[in-house]
Amino acid sequence: MSGQKELLDLAIAVEIDNFLCGNSDGAPLFQALYGAAANEPIPERLLAVLRSHGEAVCVTEAVPAATPAVDAAASRP
């Protein structure tokens, strides 16, 4: 396994830990796991279901996730 791959795996592990501990909303983890799929448009059928429930639904453009800092991953105990 290359050093870069190990570093990426460590960064993802840190994001999983942050999410499970409640320190993150999971956005960086979602971006790391699903990448470009997060930028795909929401299907009209799903939007129709969401709209039919009567509550206000805010659909905005995808927000790019923050890239995990290498030094943050290395500094965890």
C-alpha angles and dihedrals in degrees: 000000000000122000091243092054091048090050091050091049090050092050091051091047089053091050090050090050092048091051095047091048091051094246093119138035089228097249095124090046092049090050092049093049101039103023113170093013088075089063095055116112119261109253115250091235091058091046089052091053092049092048093048092064090071097232121118110264119197113205113183137164117287114272114222112243121240115258110241112248115242093219091053091056093047094049096058115106 
